[in-house]
Amino acid sequence: MAVEDILVRVHVEGENSWKGQYYLYDIFVYVPDQQQIVENIVSDPYSPDIALDGAKTRITDLADEATKPHGWDFSFSPWLESLNDFSVYELHVREFSVDDASVPAQYQGTYLAFTNPASYGMTHLRYLAKSGLKAVHIMPSFHIGSVGENKANWQSPGNLGGYPANGTQQQAAVEAVQQSDGYNFGYDPVHYFAPNGGFAFNPDNRVFEYRQMVMALHNAGLRVVQDVVFNHTYAAGENTSLSWMRPSPAITIASTRTATSKPQVAAMTPPVNIACLPSS
């Protein structure tokens, strides 16, 4: 029987005090290209919440009131009479407001920019909704590998307006910071289900703020479509800078969190040694 045909289900039920704590998986897997068993310390790729830059998985109960903006349970997609009426406006979370002077500077480029109904961007979206637009398509808004989530480390090319349009200075300034700025469309996901902390005013509050964005769009009369690119990945195998996120292709990990009073974590893996490492 092939190893891939064998699954072991591990179920861990914790205490309420675990909420907000962090964990990692300690996994021993056979790596075919190395022909040996290798130990990997990894986060949960199905994490709905993570530490900064995805270094660890955060235990978050999505049914907990602390993760819900006021009215979240009653925020529904606006009514759609027919699929033939469906129309979509694609936008990027950061680019939507990063240069919008009507948004407070600390909220520019974040989920919270959508919560300001008087901003230029939200005024425009409401106008489009009244004109018949049905949905906003959010370009990848989940944790990615190419841009760190600590905005203090981001660099900027500065104001390029002073350079001649036919010169090379603008391009040179952009290239000088292109590996360390905050600009990226996000098609290099790491944690497919955890909101991008780089778009959050407070990355530790990413789930709550993401829901605030969704509610604001609903209130503007727009449905929300999330672009989740499962056919993309930032890196694979053992030779990656993402040392916390490098499971072997032979292993699949899944987690579930229920709406019960106690956070629950489940893992499905082939027959490998696996341990859950709590980490504060």
N, C-alpha and C positions, 0 to 999 in steps of 0.2 A: 504494500500500500504506500502510495506517495505521501510525503510529509504534508503536502498542500491539502490532502484530503482529510486531515485530522485537525479537529478544532477542540480547544479547551476553553471552557467558559469560566471566568473568574468574576465573582460578585463580591463587592465590598460595600457594607452599609455602615456609615459613620454617624457621628453625633452632630447635632446642630452647631456645636462650637467649631466644627471643621469649615463652616462657611467662611470664605475669604482667605482660607489657607491655601498653600500651594503644594503640588506634588510632581514627581517625575517617575517614569518607568525605568527600572533597571532590567534590561533585556539581554539575554544571551541567544544569539542566532547564528546559524551557519551561513556564511557568506560565500557563495559559489566561486567568485573570482579570486578569493583568497584561499579557498579550500580549507577553511578553519572556522571555528566558533569564535565569535567576536562579541565583546560586551559593549552595549550601547546604553547610555543614559539619555532618555528621550522624553520630551513632553508628549502630551496626548494630541495627536493630529486632529482629533474631533473636538478640541476644546472650544467651548463657546466664550471663554474668558481666559486671559493669559496675563502673565507678568510683562513688564516692559520688554519689548523686542521678542516676546514669545519664549523667554528663557525658561519659564516654568508654566505649568497649567494651574489656573486658579479655580478653586471649587466654588461655583456659583450656581445657585438654584434660580433658574429663570422664572419660576413661579413666585419667588420671594417678592414681597411688596417693595423691598428696598431697591429692586432692579426696575421698577415700573414708575414712569412719570404718572402724575395724577390723570386719571381717565384712560390709562393704557388699555385696560380690559374692555373698554367700550369704543376703542378706536378701530374702525373697520374701513376697508377699502371702499371708496365711493361706488355707488351703484353703476353697473354697466348694463345697459339695455340689451346690447347685442355685441358679439365678437367683431362684427363688421364695423362697429363704431370705434374700435380700439385704435388709438394713435399714441405714439411714444415720443418723448423728448429725452435724448440722451445727455447726461451731464456727469461731470467729475466732481466729487465732494470738495476737494481743495480748490480746484480752478473756478468753481461756482462763485466763490466769495473772496479769494485770496487778495484781490485788488479792488474789492468793493468798499469804497470809502463810507458807505452808509451803514456798514457793519462795524461794531466796536473792534478795535485793532486786535484785542486778545482773542476774539472769536472768528477772525477772518481765516478762511481755509478749514474750518471745523464743522462738525455736525451742528453745533449750536447756532451757526449762522442762519440755518433754516428756521430757527425759532423766532427770528425777528421779522414780524409781518410787515414792518415799514421799510425794510431794506429794498434796494433797487431790484435785487434778484428775485425775492419773494413776491414783490409787486408785479414783476413781469410774469412769473409763473401763474399767479392768480388770474392775470389777464388772459394768458393762454388757456387756462382751464375754462374760463367763461366763454372763450372762443371755440371750445370743443376739444381741447387736448384732454386725454384721458389718463395718461400715466407718465411718470418720470422713470427712466431707466438709469439706475445708479451704476456707473462704471465700477470695476472691482473696488470694494470698500472694506475688504478683510485683510488680515495681517499678511504682509509681503516681505520678501527677503532683501530687496535691493535698497530700501530706504529705512534707516533706523527710526525708531519712534520718539526718540528724545529730540525735540525740536531745537533745544539749545545747541545741538551739534550741527544743525543745518547751516550751510553757507549759501550765499546769494551772489549772483554776478553783479548786483547793484543796478543802478539806473543806467540803462544803455542808451538813453535818448541823446546823450551828448556826443556819441560817436557818429561818424559819417555813415550814411546808409550804404555806400559802396566800398566801405573800408573793411578791414579784417578784425578790428578791435572787438566788435560785438561777439563774433564767433569765438574769439580767443577768450573773452571773459566768461562765456558760457562753458566752454570746454574746461576751463580751470577749476570749475566747481561741480562739474556734472556727475562726479562720483560721490558728492557729499551734499547735494541740495535736496530739497523736499519734493522735487518734480518727478513724478512717475505715474503712469496710467494704471499700474497695479497688476499687470498680467504675469506676475511671478509669485504666486501665492505660496504661503507656508502653512498657516492655519486657516483653512477654508471657512470656518464658522465663527471665528473671533474677529470682532470689529477692529479695524486698523487704529491703533492708539495714536498714530501721527495725525489723525483727523479729529482727535478728541481734545477738548480743553484740558481735561484731566484723564490721562490714560487709565488710571485706576478706576475710572467711572465710565469706561467706554461703552458698556452695555446699556446703561441708563441714557447716556447722551445719544447713542445710536437710535434708541427708541424715541427720544425727543424729536429727532430729525424725521423719522417716519410719521409720527403723529402730526407734525407741522405740515407735512406734505398732504396727508389725509385731510387736514383742516382747510387746506388750500383747494380741495376738490380733486386731488390727484391720487391715483393708485401708485404703488411703488413696485418696481421690478428690480431685483438684485442680480447683478452680473457676477456669477460665481463660476470661475473658469476651472472646472475639474480636469480639463484636458491640458492644463498648464502646470508646471512645477518649477520651483526655483532651483532645486538641485536634487541629485539622486546619488545613492550609494554611500560609501564610507568616506570618500574624499571630498568633503564639503566643509565650508566654514561654519555651517549650521550644525555644530557638534551635538546640540540637544535635539536635533530633528533629522535623524538619518536612519530610519528603520530599513532593514533589508527588504528587497522586493518579495521575499518569501514570507513576510509577516504582515498581517493586517490587524490593526487595533481599532476597536470601536468602543465608544463610551455612551452611556445613557444617563440622563438625570431626570428624575421624575418629579411630579408636583407634590410628592408627599412631604411630610414635615422633616424628614431626614434626607440629606444629600446621598445619592447612591451612585456608585461608579462601577461599571462593568467593563470587562476587557475580553475580547475574543482573539485568541492567538493560536498558532500552531503549537506543537508540544515543545515549548522552550521554557527555560527558567525565567520567571518574571516576578518582580517584586515592586510594590508601590512605595516610593520613597517620600515620606512627608518632608516638607521643606517650608520653613517659616520665611 
